């Protein structure tokens, strides 16, 4: 669900990533890829004790 929300958000980083992936394959794969990208960002932020900056 997180990937779907990020894909349709107004944040250009995630929406452009979603559009790029969805043109190559199915939309569900693009949603999973967005969720995976968000998960990697969250893990990096938590492991390094940093805040998210665009």
N, C-alpha and C positions, 0 to 999 in steps of 0.2 A: 504494500500500500504506500509505503514511503517513496518508492521509486516513481509510482504513478503521480503522486502529489508533486514531487520535484519536477517531473517531466512537464507538467502543465502549469508550472509556476511562472512568475514573471522574472525570475532570476535567469539571466541569459546564459550563465555557465551550464546549468543543468538542462534547460530547455534546448539549447543548441546541441548538447551532447545527446539528448534523447532523439532529436530529429535526425542527427547523423547516423545513429545506430538503427533507428526504425526504417530508414530508407534502404539499409543493407539487408535487413532481415525482418522478422516479425515484430510486432509491437510489444508482445509479451517479453521477448528477449531484451528489448530496449528498456523496458521497465525494470527487469532484473539487473541489467547493467547499471542503471541509474541508482538502484538501491545498493548495489555493490560498491559503487563509487562513493556514495554517502557513508557507507559503513567504513571504508578505508580512511576517509577524512576524519570521521569520529574517532576511530582507533588511534590515528596519529596524534590528534589533539589531546586525547586522554593520556596517551603514553608519554607525551612530551610536556604536559601541563601548560599548553598554550591556549589562546583564544582564537576563534575563527575570524579570519580577515579575508575579505574578497581579493 
